[in-house]
Amino acid sequence: MNIQDIPYIIYAEETPNPTSLKFVANKLLLVSGASADYQSVAETADAPIAKNLFQFPFVKRVFVSSNYVTVTKHDMVEWEEIRDELRVFITNYLNQGNAVINKLPQREVAKDSSFKETVSVNTQHNAPSNAVENKIIEVLEQYIRPAVEQDGGLITFKELNDGVVTVQMRGSCSGCPSSTMTLKAGIEALLKRLLPDDVKEVVSEAV
C-alpha cells in the first residue's frame, strides 16, 4: 500500500506545559526539520490548518512541526472538554486532503566563508554572524531540538552578546513552567561545557 493511501491517525499527547497539547500524526505533515509557529489568525494566510484551528475560540496558539501540531489553549476551558473535539477535527481535516501549510515562514541565513553554513531557512533561528554563533545553532539542532520536539516545542537561537546566549521558546515551550529547568540544567550546561570560552549564561524569551 502506498503511504499516501494510509489514512491519518491522530493521537493526543500531553506536554510539560499544562496549556499545550501535542496532536501527533502517523505520517509527516511537513518536511522533516521544518516548523512554523502562529500566534494569531492574522498570521495564517499561508497555513490553512492553523487558520482553521483558530476558528475554535479556545485556541490561543498553533505550532506545526514534522509530524505533529501543538495547540495552546486559553484558560477558559479544560483539555478534557476539548481534546477529543480537536483530535477528531485534525484527523478529518487531514484525511479530506486539505493542505497543512502552503508556504513556510522563511528566514534568510547569512553566508560567510569563515564558517560552515548548516542552518535551514525554516528552523527559525536568527542568522549566525560568526563561527561561535553557528556552533551554538549546531548544538541546539543536534542535541536540544530532538528532545524539545518530543514535548511539542521548539527552542531557537536569537543572539549572543558578551557571553550571554538568548534563545526563544516556541510551541509548548512558550510559557511552560518547567522551561526554566530545561534551560538551565540542559541547554546552558551543555553550551558552557562545549563552548566554555564563549558562553557564560543562557537566557530565554517567550515569543
C-alpha positions, 0 to 999 in steps of 0.5 A, spaced: 500 500 500 502 506 498 503 511 504 499 516 501 493 511 501 494 510 509 489 514 512 491 519 518 491 517 525 491 522 530 493 521 537 493 526 543 499 527 547 500 531 553 506 536 554 510 539 560 506 545 559 499 544 562 496 549 556 499 545 550 497 539 547 501 535 542 496 532 536 501 527 533 500 524 526 502 517 523 505 520 517 509 527 516 505 533 515 511 537 513 518 536 511 522 533 516 526 539 520 521 544 518 516 548 523 512 554 523 509 557 529 502 562 529 500 566 534 494 569 531 489 568 525 492 574 522 498 570 521 495 564 517 494 566 510 499 561 508 497 555 513 490 553 512 490 548 518 492 553 523 487 558 520 482 553 521 484 551 528 483 558 530 476 558 528 475 554 535 475 560 540 479 556 545 485 556 541 490 561 543 496 558 539 498 553 533 505 550 532 506 545 526 512 541 526 514 534 522 509 530 524 505 533 529 501 540 531 501 543 538 495 547 540 495 552 546 489 553 549 486 559 553 484 558 560 477 558 559 476 551 558 479 544 560 483 539 555 478 534 557 472 538 554 476 539 548 481 534 546 477 529 543 473 535 539 480 537 536 483 530 535 477 528 531 477 535 527 485 534 525 484 527 523 478 529 518 481 535 516 487 531 514 484 525 511 479 530 506 486 532 503 486 539 505 493 542 505 497 543 512 501 549 510 502 552 503 508 556 504 513 556 510 515 562 514 522 563 511 528 566 514 534 568 510 541 565 513 547 569 512 553 566 508 560 567 510 566 563 508 569 563 515 564 558 517 560 552 515 553 554 513 548 548 516 542 552 518 535 551 514 531 557 512 525 554 516 528 552 523 527 559 525 533 561 528 536 568 527 542 568 522 549 566 525 554 572 524 560 568 526 563 561 527 561 561 535 554 563 533 553 557 528 556 552 533 551 554 538 545 553 532 549 546 531 548 544 538 541 546 539 539 542 532 543 536 534 542 535 541 536 540 544 531 540 538 530 532 538 528 532 545 524 539 545 520 536 539 518 530 543 514 535 548 511 539 542 516 545 542 521 548 539 527 552 542 531 557 537 537 561 537 536 569 537 543 572 539 549 572 543 552 578 546 558 578 551 557 571 553 550 571 554 546 566 549 538 568 548 534 563 545 526 563 544 521 558 546 516 556 541 510 551 541 509 548 548 515 551 550 512 558 550 510 559 557 511 552 560 513 552 567 518 547 567 522 551 561 526 554 566 529 547 568 530 545 561 534 551 560 538 551 565 540 544 567 540 542 559 541 547 554 546 552 558 550 546 561 551 543 555 553 550 551 558 552 557 561 545 557 562 545 549 563 552 548 566 554 555 570 560 552 564 563 549 558 562 553 557 564 560 549 564 561 543 562 557 537 566 557 530 565 554 524 569 551 517 567 550 515 569 543 
